[in-house]
Amino acid sequence: MSLVLHMHPLSGFCHKVLIALYESGTPFEARTIDLFDTAQHARHYEMWPMGKIPVLRDEKRNCTVPETSIIIEYLEQFYPGPQPLLPHDATALLDARLWDRVFDLYVAIPMQKIVGDRLRADGEKDPRGVTEARTVLGMAYGMIDRQLATRRWAIGDTFTLPDCAAAPALFYAGIVEPFPASCPHLAAYFERLLERPSVRRTLGEARPWFQYFPYREAMPARFLQEDGVTVTGRESHGTKNA
């Protein structure tokens, strides 16, 4: 297999690239990295010194590609699918890159701060940092809700790069900081994301690992069921009263 994605099934950033790969139908091998395995960890650092996942290895082109947005742009350039994830129009392309950054920096990263703090020892916790992260999420939710008021997908009528970023970011963020009732467009957008086959497949593959998510007790039951990602009219995900 020419393309190997070094990843972990529980990682939202890995989900972002998996969704892009499933959207394009590009053949690849998913190789799970056990970062608690010393030998695997050392090999991964040799491949990408920052030690982050995912990392794409293209044996055919002898190229190692880190960072999710760069991986997806690389795939678009060298392994494009039938429907582009990056707009050809220059203005729309900038819009796609902007909203990709919004979901990564203002949804996924604050969510990781909240989750990571739960794993800290009592004397190492950062309550102020967690409060600030929740504030950022609230601001991001409002901004995204306004953006989605007149759009089906993040930047228009077509599923693109920022939608790949949005699905996992909102999935995990909505567990630790539920969407407020004042953001109905955000909530509706998230449900549309869940209906996307690439998202359904990604979450389905991750489901056996959800038991290890630090906020496992807050995860809606529908996401722990085999067909849960499309259940409607039961337990809603990530919604709270304003």
Secondary structure, 3 states (H helix, E strand, C coil): CCEEEEECCCCHHHHHHHHHHHHHCCCCEEEECCCCCHHHHHHHHHHCCCCCCCEEEECCCCEEEECHHHHHHHHHHHCCCCCCCCCCCHHHHHHHHHHHHHHHHHHHHHHHHHHHHHCCCHHHCCHHHHHHHHHHHHHHHHHHHHHHCCCCCCCCCCCCHHHHHHHHHHHHHHHHCCEECCCHHHHHHHHHHHHCHHHHHHHHHHHHHHHHCCCHHHCCHHHHCCCHHHCCCCCCCCEECC
